[in-house]
Amino acid sequence: MTEPRTNEFDVVVLGGGSGGYSAALRAAQLGLTVALIEKDKVGGTCLHAGCIPTKALLHVAEVAESIRHSEGLGLQARLDGIDSAALISFKNGIVGRLHKGLEGLISAAPGITYVGGTGRLVGARTVEVDGITYTGRNLVLATGSTAQLLPGVPVDGRILTSTEALGLGRIPASVIIIGGSAIGIEFASAWRALGTEVTVVETIPRLVPLEDASLSKQLQHAFRRRKIHVLTGKKVEQVEQREDFAAVLLDDGEKLEAEYVLVAVGRRPMTDDLGLDVAGVDTDRGWVVTDERLRTSAEGVYAVGDVVRGLQLAHRGFAHGVFVAEEIAGLAPEPVIDSSIPRVTYSDPELASVGLTETAARAKYGDDVTSYEYNLAGNGRSQILGTTGIVKLVKEPGGTVVGAHMVGARLGEQIGEVSLIVNLGIRPEDISRFIHAHPTQNEALGEAVLALAGKPLHAHS
């Protein structure tokens, strides 16, 4: 830990995850002095037990699937097995390199004092760590989130959250995943590709309930083809574990058994025992209450990332952190709106979306909303990759695209263009004049735009 010359700063940031470290780095760029307090490792859940390690696992899964289906490409290849130790080494190596780079960025940033230890508020904008206090003209709460548990179900042995799942020393033979949103879907996809028998249980009548219904339908069809057992509209009544298996009892009396149970029912904010009441910070069921400028009920105190109710995405945390730093510096940045944030679920097939679903658009704009779905069956690059799926665009009555929803292999890489289209409020007629390279999956977006503009080329109107 770097000892501070003074315990007073322009900004004290409590939490060094995505939202916290981005706030610290941007504030330092703007000439502010910063104390960045983190009890574990900078990078938070995303880097160490979330986004990065899960995507490393998913990449391994993608390679395994490619080998398994290589005969159809004219290749004589065989998947002889999985070296779990090497897989873990690959995953940990990526995390380690990124962590080292992030530590370097923070240590090189002028004006940042890094404080390692558990912080607790002892005053309006004062945090105590190991008996030493750090006071800021402004305080940023960025303590992140942790896995939400099921009532009465302890995480132990054969009952896992995503953190324990990433720490397993081998690929399980069978798993029951409770929760059909992004975390559960990604683990289901990765484990199935690596040979695990997977069952997904979701209380809502469809998978990924926050996404457009068209994406849910496509994903469930794809999972069925991959022999991933999906049970929707089912409530878990009880979870038990024995010495060599775990069991899940559903509300209809069905009993499921597997080697492990993964609880993936969402995440809750880590705000317990922070002393928020001492600072006069209001909360709602643990979430820090803020306005659109991320100001809390206490003067000079802001909250960013997963402690603020809404999308739980690392890049939302980054955007929040940068916004608050610029707000403190007096730059008056534009607020971060959740509906403007791109979302990607890195399953096979991938889901990528930004803006309003068709249902949400109709609720906002009325029945004159129009949409178009371009099927990837007509896309040459998708045919080569052997993927199916759709690109769906939703247009408001005034003519601008207000939502984009895609499902198919690697379509997460196409989210940048559609994010610009939705957030800049561009009409299909204006986008249609831009040329999309052939053959690319990006071309599927171009075809959807052409169709929505009323001049389809390789698609039906």
C-alpha positions in Angstrom: 0.0 0.0 0.0 1.2 3.5 -0.9 1.1 5.6 2.3 -0.6 8.9 1.7 1.1 12.2 2.4 -2.2 13.5 3.5 -5.5 11.9 4.4 -7.6 14.5 2.5 -8.4 14.1 -1.2 -10.6 15.6 -3.8 -12.2 12.2 -4.3 -12.3 9.0 -2.2 -13.4 6.0 -4.1 -14.6 3.0 -2.1 -14.2 -0.1 -4.3 -11.7 -0.9 -7.1 -13.8 -2.8 -9.5 -15.0 -1.6 -13.0 -16.8 1.5 -11.7 -14.3 2.4 -9.0 -11.1 2.2 -10.8 -12.5 4.0 -13.9 -13.7 6.8 -11.7 -10.2 7.0 -10.1 -8.4 7.0 -13.4 -10.6 9.6 -15.0 -10.5 11.9 -11.9 -6.7 11.7 -11.9 -6.6 12.6 -15.6 -8.7 15.7 -14.7 -6.1 16.8 -12.1 -8.0 15.6 -9.0 -6.4 13.8 -6.1 -7.8 10.4 -5.4 -7.8 7.7 -2.7 -8.8 4.4 -4.2 -9.7 1.9 -1.6 -10.0 -1.8 -2.4 -10.3 -4.8 0.0 -9.2 -7.4 -2.5 -7.8 -6.9 -6.0 -8.3 -4.1 -8.4 -10.5 -5.1 -11.3 -13.2 -6.5 -9.1 -15.6 -9.4 -9.9 -15.5 -8.7 -13.7 -11.7 -9.3 -14.0 -11.2 -12.0 -11.4 -14.5 -14.0 -11.1 -16.8 -12.8 -13.8 -16.5 -11.4 -17.4 -12.9 -12.3 -18.2 -12.6 -15.8 -16.8 -16.0 -16.9 -18.0 -15.2 -15.7 -21.5 -11.9 -17.6 -21.4 -13.9 -20.7 -20.5 -16.4 -20.0 -23.3 -13.5 -19.6 -25.8 -12.2 -23.1 -24.8 -15.7 -24.4 -25.3 -15.9 -22.8 -28.7 -12.7 -24.5 -29.8 -13.9 -27.8 -28.4 -17.1 -27.6 -30.4 -15.1 -26.7 -33.6 -13.0 -29.8 -33.1 -16.1 -32.0 -32.4 -17.7 -30.9 -35.7 -14.5 -30.7 -37.8 -15.3 -33.8 -39.9 -18.1 -31.9 -41.7 -15.4 -29.4 -42.8 -13.2 -32.0 -44.2 -10.8 -32.1 -41.3 -9.7 -35.3 -39.5 -9.4 -34.0 -36.0 -10.4 -35.6 -32.7 -11.1 -34.2 -29.2 -9.4 -36.8 -27.0 -10.1 -35.1 -23.6 -9.8 -32.0 -21.5 -6.8 -31.1 -19.5 -8.4 -29.2 -16.6 -5.2 -28.0 -15.2 -4.1 -26.5 -18.5 -7.5 -24.9 -19.0 -7.3 -23.3 -15.5 -3.8 -22.1 -16.3 -5.0 -20.6 -19.6 -7.8 -18.8 -17.8 -5.6 -17.6 -14.9 -2.9 -16.4 -17.2 -5.3 -14.1 -19.0 -6.6 -12.7 -15.7 -3.1 -12.3 -14.3 -1.8 -10.4 -17.3 -4.8 -8.0 -17.3 -4.5 -7.5 -13.5 -0.9 -6.7 -13.8 -1.6 -4.2 -16.5 -4.3 -2.5 -14.5 -2.1 -2.3 -11.4 0.5 -0.6 -13.6 -2.1 1.9 -14.9 -3.1 2.8 -11.4 0.4 3.0 -9.9 1.5 5.2 -12.8 -1.5 7.6 -12.6 -0.4 10.9 -10.9 -2.7 11.8 -8.0 -4.0 8.3 -7.1 -3.2 6.9 -3.7 -4.0 3.2 -3.6 -5.2 1.9 -0.2 -5.5 -1.9 0.3 -8.0 -2.9 3.0 -11.6 -3.0 4.0 -13.2 0.4 4.2 -16.2 1.6 6.2 -17.8 5.0 6.4 -17.3 6.8 9.7 -18.5 10.2 8.6 -20.2 12.1 5.8 -17.4 11.6 3.3 -14.8 9.8 5.5 -13.7 6.2 5.1 -11.7 4.3 7.7 -9.3 1.5 6.7 -7.3 -0.3 9.4 -7.7 2.6 11.8 -6.6 5.3 9.3 -9.2 7.7 7.9 -9.5 9.1 4.4 -11.7 12.1 3.7 -12.8 13.4 0.4 -14.5 16.5 -0.8 -16.4 13.9 -2.8 -17.0 10.2 -2.1 -17.8 7.5 -4.7 -19.4 4.3 -3.6 -18.3 1.5 -5.9 -18.4 -1.7 -3.8 -20.1 -3.8 -6.5 -22.2 -6.9 -6.1 -22.1 -10.5 -5.1 -24.1 -13.6 -6.1 -27.7 -13.7 -4.9 -28.5 -16.9 -3.0 -31.6 -18.9 -2.6 -33.3 -18.6 0.9 -32.1 -21.4 3.1 -29.7 -22.8 0.5 -26.0 -22.4 1.6 -23.3 -22.4 -1.0 -21.2 -25.3 0.0 -19.9 -28.5 -1.5 -22.0 -29.4 -4.5 -24.0 -26.1 -4.5 -22.1 -23.4 -6.3 -22.4 -19.8 -7.4 -20.4 -18.5 -10.5 -17.4 -17.8 -8.3 -17.1 -21.4 -7.1 -17.9 -22.7 -10.5 -14.9 -20.9 -12.0 -12.8 -22.4 -9.2 -13.7 -26.1 -9.9 -10.7 -28.1 -10.7 -12.5 -30.2 -13.4 -15.4 -30.1 -15.8 -18.5 -31.6 -14.0 -20.3 -34.6 -15.5 -23.7 -33.0 -14.9 -25.1 -29.7 -13.6 -28.5 -28.2 -12.8 -28.4 -24.5 -13.3 -31.0 -22.5 -11.5 -31.5 -19.2 -13.4 -31.9 -18.7 -17.2 -30.4 -15.2 -17.5 -26.9 -14.3 -18.8 -24.8 -16.0 -16.1 -26.7 -19.2 -16.1 -26.9 -19.3 -19.9 -23.2 -18.7 -20.4 -22.2 -21.5 -18.0 -24.8 -23.8 -19.6 -23.3 -23.1 -23.0 -19.7 -23.6 -22.0 -20.2 -26.7 -19.9 -22.3 -28.4 -22.5 -19.6 -27.9 -25.1 -17.1 -29.4 -22.8 -19.3 -32.6 -22.3 -21.4 -31.8 -19.3 -25.1 -32.8 -19.1 -26.9 -29.6 -18.4 -30.4 -28.7 -17.2 -31.5 -25.1 -16.9 -34.4 -24.2 -14.6 -36.0 -20.7 -15.0 -39.0 -19.4 -13.1 -40.1 -17.0 -15.9 -41.8 -18.7 -18.9 -38.8 -18.0 -21.2 -35.0 -17.8 -21.1 -33.3 -14.4 -20.9 -36.5 -12.6 -19.9 -34.9 -9.2 -20.2 -34.2 -9.7 -23.9 -36.6 -9.4 -26.9 -38.9 -12.4 -27.1 -37.5 -13.3 -30.5 -34.1 -13.9 -29.0 -35.5 -16.1 -26.3 -37.2 -18.2 -28.9 -34.1 -18.6 -31.0 -31.9 -19.4 -28.0 -34.3 -22.1 -26.7 -34.3 -23.7 -30.1 -30.5 -23.7 -30.3 -30.2 -25.1 -26.8 -32.7 -27.9 -27.7 -30.5 -28.8 -30.7 -27.5 -28.8 -28.4 -29.3 -31.2 -26.0 -29.4 -28.7 -23.2 -32.5 -29.5 -21.1 -34.5 -26.3 -20.5 -37.4 -26.1 -17.9 -39.1 -22.7 -17.9 -42.0 -21.5 -15.8 -40.7 -23.8 -13.0 -40.1 -22.7 -9.4 -37.5 -24.4 -7.2 -38.9 -25.5 -3.9 -35.9 -27.2 -2.4 -32.2 -27.9 -3.0 -30.5 -30.8 -1.3 -27.0 -32.2 -1.5 -25.6 -35.6 -0.7 -22.1 -37.0 -0.7 -22.0 -37.7 -4.4 -24.8 -35.7 -6.0 -27.2 -32.7 -5.5 -31.0 -32.7 -6.0 -33.5 -30.0 -6.9 -37.2 -30.3 -6.1 -39.5 -28.3 -8.4 -43.0 -26.9 -7.5 -44.7 -29.5 -9.8 -43.1 -32.4 -7.8 -40.4 -33.2 -10.3 -37.0 -34.0 -8.8 -33.8 -33.4 -10.7 -30.4 -34.8 -9.8 -26.9 -33.9 -10.9 -23.3 -33.8 -9.7 -23.5 -30.0 -9.0 -26.1 -27.3 -8.7 -25.2 -23.8 -9.9 -27.3 -21.0 -8.4 -27.4 -18.2 -11.0 -30.5 -16.1 -9.9 -28.9 -12.7 -10.1 -26.6 -10.6 -8.0 -27.2 -8.3 -5.0 -25.3 -5.1 -4.1 -22.5 -5.3 -1.5 -23.6 -2.5 0.8 -24.0 -4.4 4.1 -21.9 -3.0 7.0 -20.5 -0.1 5.0 -21.8 2.5 7.4 -24.0 4.1 4.8 -26.4 5.2 7.5 -23.6 7.2 9.2 -23.2 9.2 6.0 -26.9 9.6 5.5 -27.0 7.6 2.3 -30.5 6.2 1.5 -30.8 2.6 0.3 -33.7 0.5 -1.1 -33.3 -3.2 -0.3 -29.6 -2.8 -0.3 -29.4 -0.8 -3.5 -28.0 2.8 -3.2 -30.7 5.3 -4.2 -29.4 7.8 -6.7 -30.8 10.4 -9.2 -29.9 10.3 -12.9 -26.6 12.1 -12.1 -25.7 9.3 -9.7 -26.0 11.6 -6.7 -27.1 9.9 -3.4 -29.1 11.5 -0.7 -25.9 12.7 1.0 -24.2 15.8 -0.3 -21.0 15.0 -2.2 -21.6 11.3 -2.2 -22.1 9.4 -5.5 -22.7 5.7 -6.3 -21.7 3.8 -9.5 -21.9 0.3 -11.0 -23.7 -2.6 -9.4 -24.6 -0.9 -6.2 -27.1 1.2 -8.3 -30.2 -0.7 -9.4 -30.2 -1.5 -13.1 -28.2 -3.4 -15.6 -25.3 -5.2 -14.0 -22.7 -4.9 -16.6 -19.0 -4.0 -16.3 -19.2 -1.4 -19.1 -22.1 0.2 -17.3 -19.7 0.5 -14.3 -17.0 2.0 -16.5 -19.4 4.5 -17.9 -20.7 5.4 -14.4 -17.2 5.9 -13.1 -16.2 8.2 -15.9 -19.4 10.1 -15.7 -19.0 10.8 -11.9 -15.4 11.8 -12.3 -16.4 14.3 -15.0 -19.4 15.5 -12.9 -17.1 16.2 -9.9 -14.7 18.0 -12.2 -17.6 20.3 -13.4 -17.7 19.0 -17.0 -21.5 18.4 -16.9 -21.4 15.1 -18.8 -24.5 13.5 -20.3 -26.2 10.9 -17.9 -25.8 7.2 -18.5 -29.1 5.7 -19.6 -29.5 2.0 -19.2 -31.5 1.5 -22.4 -28.6 3.0 -24.3 -26.1 0.4 -23.1 -25.3 -2.5 -25.3 -25.7 -6.0 -23.9 -24.1 -9.3 -24.9 -24.6 -12.8 -23.6 -21.6 -14.9 -24.8 -23.4 -18.2 -25.2 -23.5 -20.3 -28.3 -25.3 -18.7 -30.0 -24.4 -15.2 -28.8 -27.1 -12.7 -27.9 -26.4 -9.0 -28.6 -28.9 -6.1 -28.1 -29.2 -2.4 -27.4 -32.2 -0.2 -26.9 -35.9 -1.2 -26.6 -37.4 -4.6 -27.2 -40.4 -4.6 -29.5 -42.7 -4.9 -26.6 -41.2 -2.0 -24.8 -41.2 0.1 -27.9 -44.9 -0.5 -28.5 -45.6 0.4 -24.8 -43.8 3.7 -25.4 -44.7 4.6 -28.9 -47.9 2.7 -29.7 -48.9 0.2 -32.3 -47.3 2.0 -35.2 -43.9 0.6 -34.2 -42.5 -1.6 -37.0 -39.8 -4.2 -36.9 -37.9 -6.5 -39.2 -36.1 -9.8 -38.7 -33.4 -10.8 -41.1 -32.6 -14.5 -41.0 -28.9 -15.5 -41.0 -29.8 -18.3 -43.4 -29.3 -15.7 -46.1 -25.9 -14.5 -44.9 -22.9 -16.1 -46.5 -20.5 -15.7 -43.6 -23.0 -17.2 -41.2 -23.4 -20.2 -43.5 -19.7 -20.7 -43.5 -19.6 -20.5 -39.7 -22.5 -22.9 -39.5 -24.7 -20.6 -37.4 -28.4 -19.8 -37.4 -30.1 -16.8 -35.9 -31.6 -13.4 -36.7 -30.9 -9.7 -36.8 -34.0 -7.8 -35.6 -34.4 -4.0 -35.8 -37.2 -2.1 -34.1 -38.3 1.3 -35.6 -40.4 4.0 -33.9 -43.3 5.7 -35.8 -41.0 8.7 -36.5 -38.6 6.5 -38.4 -35.5 6.1 -36.2 -34.2 2.7 -35.0 -34.9 2.4 -31.2 -33.9 -1.2 -30.7 -31.6 -3.8 -32.2 -31.6 -7.5 -31.2 -29.3 -10.2 -32.6 -28.7 -13.9 -32.0 -26.0 -16.0 -33.7 -22.4 -17.0 -33.5 -20.0 -14.1 -32.9 -22.8 -11.4 -33.3 -21.6 -9.7 -30.1 -18.8 -8.3 -32.3 -21.5 -6.4 -34.3 -22.9 -4.5 -31.3 -20.8 -1.4 -31.9 -22.5 -0.3 -35.1 -26.0 -0.9 -33.8 -25.2 0.9 -30.6 -24.3 4.0 -32.7 -27.5 3.6 -34.8 -29.8 3.4 -31.7 -28.1 6.0 -29.6 -27.7 8.5 -32.4 -31.3 8.1 -33.4 -30.6 7.2 -37.1 -33.3 6.3 -39.6 -33.0 3.1 -41.7 -33.1 5.2 -44.9 -30.0 7.1 -43.8 -28.1 3.9 -42.8 -29.0 2.1 -45.9 -26.6 4.2 -48.0 -23.6 2.8 -46.2 -21.9 -0.2 -47.7 -21.3 -3.3 -45.5 -18.4 -5.6 -46.6 -19.2 -8.9 -48.2 -19.1 -11.6 -47.0 -19.3 -10.6 -43.3 -21.9 -11.1 -40.6 -22.0 -7.3 -40.4 -23.7 -7.5 -43.8 -26.7 -9.1 -42.0 -27.3 -5.8 -40.3 -27.0 -4.0 -43.6 -29.7 -6.3 -45.1 -32.0 -5.7 -42.1 -31.6 -2.0 -42.6 -32.4 -2.2 -46.3 -35.5 -4.2 -45.6 -36.7 -1.8 -42.9 -36.1 1.1 -45.3 -38.4 -0.6 -47.8 -35.7 -1.7 -50.3 -34.7 -5.3 -49.4 -31.9 -6.8 -51.5 -31.3 -10.4 -50.2 -34.4 -10.5 -48.1 -38.1 -10.6 -48.4 -39.9 -7.3 -47.7 
